[in-house]
Amino acid sequence: MEIEAAAARSTFHLRSRPSNAAVAHPLLSLTGAVSARWRGDHSFHAGAVVIGGGAWAVAGQQGAGKSSTLGWLAAREDLEILSDDVLVVDRAGVAFAGPRSLDLRRETAELLGVGDYLGVLGARERWRVALETTAAEVPLRGWVELAWGQEVRLEPLSASELFELALRNVSLRLLPPDPESLFSFLALPGWRLVRPRDFARMGEAAALLSEALGAR
């Protein structure tokens, strides 16, 4: 993959020609992260949900159920999704909309009854959900970390936990382009949503999160 700043162009060198769906995501995700870096913005491996005119970043370790949670919030809580996989935030704390789609795994797509099967894109099978139109940019309001546990609960994150969450989920393993603005993001509120690996409890967890973030 080659990304050219002056030409604003990305060139992919692959064994076969990718589908348009694969180009939109996940191939262009890295382009977005690199372009953000060149502009001096921050990019995170996170999604974001819009509540009250602001974005809440949703992050977690690999397999934490980020897309599943966002899919439930969109389909069952009727909330706008700003991004699924790459969240770009400028130095003033403005979060930008990502691709207008959400990629789910089979279990979540079947449970929610949504998504078009795209086959294997990247490293896994994907069921893609087209998202409703949302604002192109909204202020970042706070952070949500997803974690697995025995019961559904919501815990406040300390400043040190927020710092670790942000650094663990930066898209590019480089020093932040503007450390001072990154620290200002960490003054925002943060929550850890803990829930069991049980789809039957997903509605309970999503409702608890929605209420805490002011969606209800």
Secondary structure, 3 states (H helix, E strand, C coil): CEEECCCCEEECCCCCCCCHHHHHHHHHHHHHHHHHHHHCCEEECCEEEEECCEEEEEECCCCCCHHHHHHHHHHCCCCEEEECCCEEECCCCEEECCCCEEEECHHHHHHHCCCEEEEEECCEEEEEEECCCCCCEEEEEEEEEEEECCCCEEEECCHHHHHHHHHHCECCCCCCCCHHHHHHHCCCCEEEEEECCCHHHHHHHHHHHHHHCCCC
